[in-house]
Amino acid sequence: MSGGEARFRELQEGGSLLLVDGSRVRSPDPELFREEGWRQRETAITPLPGRDGGAALAVDAGRKGESWVLRRHGRRGFLSSFLGDRRPWRGPERTTPFREFRLLAWMADEGLPVPAPVGALVHPEGAFYHGAILTVRVPGQPLSEFLRENRPNPRSWGVLGRTLQRFHQRGIWHPDLSVGHILVDGNRIWLVDFEGARERKPGGWAIRHLGRIRRAAVDELGKDRWMEPSWQACWQALLKEYRAGQGKTS
């Protein structure tokens, strides 16, 4: 993956390893990856609903009005049940924060609707590490809110179908493609929170993504409401646009 590699900097600060976008982070500091570090700057901090159970926080970066999202890694997956937010240490490039940073940078350069990466931090502690990532905050509301508030919009769901097809054509597997990680911004869809994401060969996982969204919608709405014509129109719009995008390269 290429894409702006020259502007990315790797450095060590104390016991932490950082990977940052030098065009956004002029003074790299591990405190940028701690909630308390932002509180000491007297910066507004806002929990983001629908994303990692409140583990994602929006912070005012103070850079041309830009806001960033701070997210600790290690909050999901099988290992979380007994390791908490620690993960086995096998070098910085095999950590989920560094991998997510580089994947986001590539996807953003490819024109995919993802948040641009700002920085990633890993802090080794013996055989384990913990880490966090900063990304640019993108606009929109989680799809989960539209479901919870019973606001069907077939046009947005059609855009979602086309958007998912673009990611799937590039083999990008999102391990937690929940309705909380799909942001609706008018007629644009963003996908966020790519911890553990990777490129995969084509396979049934792409269709399972669609099934996961459908199950989440049923869970939020209930079976009866999901079967109403307005929501069925949303689902059919998603399927129609997803199928229309098959075979296209952009």
N, C-alpha and C positions, 0 to 999 in steps of 0.2 A: 504494500500500500504506500503510495506516495502522498502528495497533497500537502504542501506547506511545511514539509519536514524541517526546512531551514529555520523556520520561526519558532520551533519547539526547542525547549532547553531542558536538559536533565542536570540535576545538581543535588548535592547533599547538604542538608542543614541540620546540624546536630546529629541525632540518630535517625532522621527521616530522609527518605529519598523522594524527590519531587520531579515531576514532568509537567512543564507549564508552557502555555502559549505566550511567548515573550511580547507579543503585540498587545496583550491584555494585562499581563502580570509584570509590572516593572520591578517590583521588589518582592521576590518570592519569599514566603514565610510560612512555616508549618501552622502558624496561628490562623491562617486563612481557611484552614480545614477543620477548625474547631468552633463549635457554637459559642463557647465562652470567649474565644478570640474576637469574634464579631461583636459580642456584647460589650467587651472592653472598649471597642471603637464607638460605642453608643450608636450602633447601626440598627435600623429596623429589621426585625427578623419575623418572618411569617411562615408558620407551618403550612404545607401544601396538602390540601385534602385529597384523598383518593390515591395517594402515592406512598407506598411503603409504610402504611400505618402511621403517617406523621413523621417518619424519619427524614423526609426531604424538607429542606427549609429554604425559603427565598430570602436573599440578603441584598441590600442595596450596595452595589459595587462602587457607586460614586464615580463611575466612568461614563461620561456622556449619557447619563440617565439609564445606564444598563443595569439590569438586575441579574444576579447569578443564583443558581440552585446548588446548595451544599447537600451532599448525600453520603452518609457513611455506608461502606460496603460490608457485606457479611450478614445482612439481615434476612436472607432468604436461602433456600436450599436445604438439603439433607444435613449438611455439616452444622448448620446453625443450631440444631437441637442439642448438641453437646459441646460445640466449640464457641458458641456465641458469635461474636463478630470477628473472631480470629480465624486465620486460614494457614495451611502449611506453607512455609517459606521455601521457594525454589528459584529465587532470583527475581529481580524487579520486572522483567519482561513477561514473566509467567503469572504475575499478579492480576487480579481482576480490575483494579483501578487503571493500571497502565494499559491493559488490553482494551478496556472500554474507551479510554482516551483516544487510542490510535484508531479504533474502529469508528468512533464518532467523527474524527477528523477526516477519515477517508469518505464516509458516507456524506458528510457535509460538502466536501469537494465534488462529490458525484451529483450533488443537487437534490439529495433525498431530504425530506422534511424531518430533521433531527436537530437537537440543540448542539451548538458548537461547543467543543470542549475548552475549558479554561485552564484546568490544572488537575493533576492527580497526585496523591500522596500515599506512600506506603511506609510503615514503621516496623521494621523487623524486631522481633523479640525472641531470641533463641531460634527454635524450630518453627516459629509461627510469625505472622505479621497481622496488623490491622491497617485499614486504609480508608480513604475517602476520595471523592471526586467533586469538582466544581464544573458546572456547565452554564452556558448562557440560558437565562430563563426565556422560554418561548411563550407566546400568547395562547389563550384558549382555556376552555373548561374541560375537565375530565368527562369522557362519555358517560361515566357512571352517574354524574349529576343529571344529565339529560334523561337517563333512564329513571332515576329516583324521582325526578320532578315530572315524569310522564310527558316529555316533550319530543314526540317523534318528528323526524325531519328526513324524509327519503333522500333529498339531495345530498345531505351530509353523509348519509350511509353509502350513497353511490360513490362519493369521493373517497370514503374509507375503503371501499372495494378496490378502486384503482390504486390507492396508496399501498395497500397490502400487496397487491400484485407486483408493484415495482420493487418492493423489498424482497419478495419471494423469488423474482426473476434473478436477483443478484445473490440469491442463496443466503440471505441474512436471517438467521434464526434468533428470535427474541424469546428468552426462556420464561418470561413472565408477561406475556401479552394480555394483560387484563384490561378491563374497561377503564380502570383508573390510570393506565399508562397510555391511553389514547386521548389526545387533546383536540377538541373541536374549536376551530377559530374561524367562524363564518363558513366560508366554502373551502377552507383548508384544514387538513388533518396533520397533526404532528404525532410521532411516536417518541416516547421518552423512557428513561431509566433502562439502559442497556447492560446492566451488570450481568456478566456471564454470557452475553450474546456472542455469537461467532458465525462464521461462514460455514455453510453446510452444502452438501450435494443435494440436488433435488430429491424429494421423497414425500412420503405421506405426512410429514410434519407440517407442511404448508396447509393442507386441508384441515389438520387438527387445530391449527390456529383459528380457522373460521368456526369450527365447532366450539372452541373455547369461548369465543365471543358470543355465540348464540346461547350457550349455557349460562353465561354471566347475565345476559339480558333476561332470560327466563327467571333466574334467581332474583334479580332486582324487581322485575315487573310482576312476577307470578304468571302461571301458565295461561290463565284466562285473558289477562290484559295483553300478553304477548301475542295471542291469537287474534286480537282485534285487527281490522283491516289497516289501520294507520301504521301499526308496527310491522305487520306482515309486508306492507309496501316498503318499509325501510329494509327489511331483510332481503326482499327480492331485488331491490335496487343495488344492495351490496353484491349479491351474487351475479347480477347482470354485468355490472362494471368490472368485477373481478374476472369473469370469463372473457369479457371483451378485451381485457389487457393481456390475455395469454397469447404467447407468441410474439408480442411486441418487445422491443429492446430498449425502450425508454419510458 
